[in-house]
Amino acid sequence: MSKLEQRGARRDRFHQKAKREGFLARAVYKLEEIDDKFGLFKPGARVLDLGCAPGSWLQYARQKVGRDGVLVGLDRTPLKAVPPGARIEVGDVMTIDVAKLKGDLPGFDIVLSDMAPDTSGVRSMDQARSEALFERALEIAVAVLAPGGNFVGKLFQGPEFKHLIEAVRARFEVAKTSKPASSRQISIEQYVIGTGFKGPSGGAP
Ligand SMILES: C[S@@+](CC[C@H](N)C(=O)[O-])C[C@H]1O[C@@H](n2cnc3c(N)ncnc32)[C@H](O)[C@@H]1O
């Protein structure tokens, strides 16, 4: 991000709102908007958040799932502040042992991925990296979700966009996309939402 962009980001109304409301990042309002539309969370739910740093989605998830809910986060960068009660794994999503994420849990009810690649400025390269992260997040979701579970994954719009939405549609009762108001208009990011996971063997090609 250039200095000019950094200054712009600080002035951004969602950035200011997050600061006022005690959230660790403005990204929280993307998840809030998606949740308002799709009703992802239930009290007591088990949530896996891939690419969870600095932690605003985990903060939001805790509010929604309550004290009985379970939060597990993964990021390649350690969190400066861990939201209360969350278990954090530090590692790369591409190489992480999925069994380690699951631990003793029977499965997750929700898998979130707000992962984004370090952008190079070369659009096609950034799209390809985003697609790889999204595919991996979906692969993990299919491995750990309980039937009926929900998935949210960030994806840069690119050549594989339609194909990847179809991959979600094959595994979930409903697949939709969303571009939340707090997602910068200039950004090519979208979120793909799958609700009602069909189960590990349901919808497999
Ligand atoms: C936009 S931030 C997530 C913000 C988060 N949702 C929040 O609300 O605080 C994207 C995160 O994805 C992580 N990430 C990107 N590639 C990753 C990878 N290969 N493995 C693990 N984490 C990754 C980055 O380190 C970064 O913290």
The ligand as a Tripos MOL2 file, in Angstrom:
@<TRIPOS>MOLECULE
LIG
   27    29     1     0     0
SMALL
NO_CHARGES

@<TRIPOS>ATOM
      1 C1         -7.3290   -9.4780    4.8890 C.3       1 LIG1
      2 S1         -6.4120  -10.2970    6.1030 S.3       1 LIG1
      3 C2         -7.6500  -11.0470    7.0950 C.3       1 LIG1
      4 C3         -8.3540  -10.0840    8.0100 C.3       1 LIG1
      5 C4         -9.2140  -10.8140    9.0210 C.3       1 LIG1
      6 N1        -10.3930  -11.3910    8.3880 N.3       1 LIG1
      7 C5         -9.6890   -9.9010   10.1190 C.2       1 LIG1
      8 O1        -10.8600   -9.5990   10.1280 O.co2     1 LIG1
      9 O2         -8.9030   -9.4870   10.9540 O.co2     1 LIG1
     10 C6         -5.7660  -11.6690    5.2100 C.3       1 LIG1
     11 C7         -4.9070  -12.5930    6.0500 C.3       1 LIG1
     12 O3         -4.6420  -13.7720    5.2660 O.3       1 LIG1
     13 C8         -3.3860  -14.2650    5.6860 C.3       1 LIG1
     14 N2         -2.8580  -15.1950    4.6970 N.ar      1 LIG1
     15 C9         -2.5970  -14.9570    3.3910 C.ar      1 LIG1
     16 N3         -2.0630  -16.0480    2.8030 N.ar      1 LIG1
     17 C10        -2.0030  -17.0060    3.7690 C.ar      1 LIG1
     18 C11        -1.5320  -18.3440    3.7870 C.ar      1 LIG1
     19 N4         -0.9860  -18.9120    2.6960 N.pl3     1 LIG1
     20 N5         -1.6220  -19.0500    4.9360 N.ar      1 LIG1
     21 C12        -2.1390  -18.4820    6.0640 C.ar      1 LIG1
     22 N6         -2.5890  -17.1940    6.1160 N.ar      1 LIG1
     23 C13        -2.5170  -16.4670    4.9820 C.ar      1 LIG1
     24 C14        -2.5280  -13.0000    5.8220 C.3       1 LIG1
     25 O4         -1.4090  -13.2430    6.6520 O.3       1 LIG1
     26 C15        -3.5300  -12.0040    6.4070 C.3       1 LIG1
     27 O5         -3.4000  -11.9300    7.8100 O.3       1 LIG1
@<TRIPOS>BOND
     1     1     2 1
     2     2     3 1
     3     2    10 1
     4     3     4 1
     5     4     5 1
     6     5     6 1
     7     5     7 1
     8     7     8 2
     9     7     9 1
    10    10    11 1
    11    11    12 1
    12    11    26 1
    13    12    13 1
    14    13    14 1
    15    13    24 1
    16    14    15 ar
    17    14    23 ar
    18    15    16 ar
    19    16    17 ar
    20    17    18 ar
    21    17    23 ar
    22    18    19 1
    23    18    20 ar
    24    20    21 ar
    25    21    22 ar
    26    22    23 ar
    27    24    25 1
    28    24    26 1
    29    26    27 1
@<TRIPOS>SUBSTRUCTURE
     1 LIG1         1 GROUP 0 **** ****
